[in-house]
Protein backbone atom coordinates (compact mmCIF):
# COMPACT_ATOMS: atom_id res chain seq x y z
CA UNK A 1 0.00 0.00 0.00
CA UNK A 2 1.22 3.47 -0.78
CA UNK A 3 1.67 5.90 2.06
CA UNK A 4 -0.14 9.21 2.20
CA UNK A 5 1.10 11.71 -0.34
CA UNK A 6 2.74 14.88 0.88
CA UNK A 7 0.12 17.60 1.03
CA UNK A 8 1.05 20.54 -1.16
CA UNK A 9 -0.69 22.86 1.25
CA UNK A 10 -1.79 22.27 4.78
CA UNK A 11 -2.17 24.08 8.05
CA UNK A 12 -0.71 22.82 11.32
CA UNK A 13 -1.57 23.90 14.84
CA UNK A 14 1.58 23.63 16.93
CA UNK A 15 1.30 23.03 20.67
CA UNK A 16 4.30 22.75 23.02
CA UNK A 17 5.24 19.12 23.67
CA UNK A 18 5.88 19.64 27.38
CA UNK A 19 3.37 18.83 30.11
CA UNK A 20 0.98 21.77 30.49
CA UNK A 21 0.24 22.84 34.04
CA UNK A 22 -2.35 25.18 35.50
CA UNK A 23 -0.92 28.69 35.72
CA UNK A 24 1.52 28.21 32.83
CA UNK A 25 1.56 30.37 29.74
CA UNK A 26 1.15 28.43 26.53
CA UNK A 27 1.28 29.68 22.96
CA UNK A 28 -0.47 27.88 20.12
CA UNK A 29 0.95 28.61 16.66
CA UNK A 30 -0.90 28.25 13.39
CA UNK A 31 1.62 27.44 10.64
CA UNK A 32 1.35 26.63 7.01
CA UNK A 33 3.21 23.93 5.14
CA UNK A 34 6.61 25.15 3.87
CA UNK A 35 6.23 28.35 5.91
CA UNK A 36 3.94 29.97 3.37
CA UNK A 37 2.31 33.13 4.63
CA UNK A 38 -0.82 32.86 6.74
CA UNK A 39 -3.56 35.49 6.72
CA UNK A 40 -6.79 36.02 8.64
CA UNK A 41 -6.14 33.30 11.19
CA UNK A 42 -8.96 32.10 13.41
CA UNK A 43 -8.65 29.74 16.36
CA UNK A 44 -11.31 27.37 17.65
CA UNK A 45 -11.63 25.56 20.98
CA UNK A 46 -13.94 22.57 20.49
CA UNK A 47 -16.45 24.25 18.17
CA UNK A 48 -16.20 27.66 19.78
CA UNK A 49 -14.73 30.44 17.66
CA UNK A 50 -12.12 32.20 19.80
CA UNK A 51 -12.37 35.39 17.80
CA UNK A 52 -10.41 36.79 14.94
CA UNK A 53 -9.52 36.99 12.23
CA UNK A 54 -6.11 37.84 13.66
CA UNK A 55 -3.19 39.37 11.83
CA UNK A 56 -0.90 37.26 13.96
CA UNK A 57 -0.54 33.49 13.90
CA UNK A 58 -0.34 32.87 17.65
CA UNK A 59 -2.88 32.36 20.41
CA UNK A 60 -1.64 32.83 23.96
CA UNK A 61 -3.43 31.09 26.82
CA UNK A 62 -2.34 32.69 30.06
CA UNK A 63 -2.73 31.80 32.82
CA UNK A 64 -3.60 28.27 31.78
CA UNK A 65 -6.74 26.88 33.46
CA UNK A 66 -8.22 23.39 33.53
CA UNK A 67 -11.10 24.54 31.30
CA UNK A 68 -8.58 25.31 28.54
CA UNK A 69 -8.30 21.55 27.98
CA UNK A 70 -9.86 20.17 24.82
CA UNK A 71 -9.48 20.16 21.07
CA UNK A 72 -8.11 23.18 19.27
CA UNK A 73 -7.80 23.93 15.58
CA UNK A 74 -7.05 26.94 13.45
CA UNK A 75 -7.99 28.13 10.00
CA UNK A 76 -6.62 30.74 7.63
CA UNK A 77 -7.66 32.35 4.40
CA UNK A 78 -6.14 31.15 1.13
CA UNK A 79 -7.49 33.12 -1.78
CA UNK A 80 -11.26 32.87 -1.55
CA UNK A 81 -11.33 29.72 0.55
CA UNK A 82 -10.27 28.77 4.06
CA UNK A 83 -7.72 26.14 5.00
CA UNK A 84 -8.33 24.23 8.25
CA UNK A 85 -5.89 22.43 10.50
CA UNK A 86 -6.42 19.00 12.00
CA UNK A 87 -7.63 19.32 15.61
CA UNK A 88 -5.00 18.99 18.36
CA UNK A 89 -5.91 17.96 21.90
CA UNK A 90 -4.56 20.14 24.71
CA UNK A 91 -4.55 18.64 28.20
CA UNK A 92 -4.03 20.92 31.19
CA UNK A 93 -2.94 19.23 34.40
CA UNK A 94 -3.89 20.65 37.80
CA UNK A 95 -1.32 21.52 40.39
CA UNK A 96 -0.36 18.36 42.24
CA UNK A 97 0.42 18.79 45.97
CA UNK A 98 3.69 16.86 45.65
CA UNK A 99 5.05 19.48 43.27
CA UNK A 100 5.31 21.95 46.12
CA UNK A 101 7.84 19.99 48.17
Secondary structure, DSSP 8 states (H G I E B T S, - for coil): -------SS-EEEE--SS-EETT--EEEEEEEGGG---EEEEEEETTEE----BSSSEEEE-S--GGG-EEEEEEEEETTEEEE---EEE-EE---GGGG-
